[in-house]
């Protein structure tokens, strides 16, 4: 009878891990951006540009923007009011729940822009 408990505990631990959603917020960082356990794609802010500047993801997936531009200040701003703080380092995450095409820019550098296509 004792042996059955040895096998049940690991199975319960595995099942408990499967019930947690993949993009569970961990904490708030700079300006209310949400730090997440996982993300679907990373966009680097480098050389006064978003690289890559066009990405395709599925609804419910998360994009991470990572500041890698040597201390230059940038932001990520969408026309619908979603935006990061203007900052020179760090990260910003956003989970896209609805399909569509989302254009964004850096309001400090108007020629810096990108697009998220959500299926």
Secondary structure, DSSP 8 states (H G I E B T S, - for coil): -HHHHHHHHHHHHHHHHHTS-TT-EEEEEGGGEEEES--SEEEEEETTEEESSEEEE-TTEEEEEEE-STT--B--EETTS-B---BSSEEEEEEE-S-EEEEEEETTEEEEEEEEEE-
